[in-house]
Amino acid sequence: MRAHRNKRLLESAYLILCLITASLLTVLPLPFYMKELKPLWLPMVLLLWVIYFPGFIGVGVAWLLGLWADILLGTLLGVHAMAFALVCYVAFLFQRRLSMLSLFQQALIVFLMLEMVLLVLFWIQYGIGFPPVRLSYWLSGLSTIFIWLILSRWVQQKVAISKILSMSR
């Protein structure tokens, strides 16, 4: 029982560290020519945790993380919250199927989910009167997927190793 509580505490610490790192990377300034390629760090970390550590993050945490993104980025309060909650809900619905797919199939589905985040952000911003976005707006999903492939492979290896170690005890 105590080992389970320690494991849960360690996972919570990892989650907080991941979210702090993703928050810092989100507000990290990039050169002007790379602005459109800036990865979607917070939704990527959110999806990573929903897919590989099911039951640890829910839609409520995604909503709060979205509010945090709104504060960090200075956008209208609730815009990112709605997008993050929606993508978390979809990922939660398909979590078992996603975890069984190959890495590249999984990356394709995650890419579509990240584009869904961008689509929700676009709809809300366009609805409140912001000018239409350029085609390059949608490129941040591509840069995020390249990072996703690296992180996802690393997490898969760590999860597999921890399962093997827990089975040997």
Helices and strands as residue ranges (DSSP letters): H 2-27, G 32-37, H 41-52, H 59-73, H 79-93, H 95-100, H 103-127, G 135-139, H 140-168
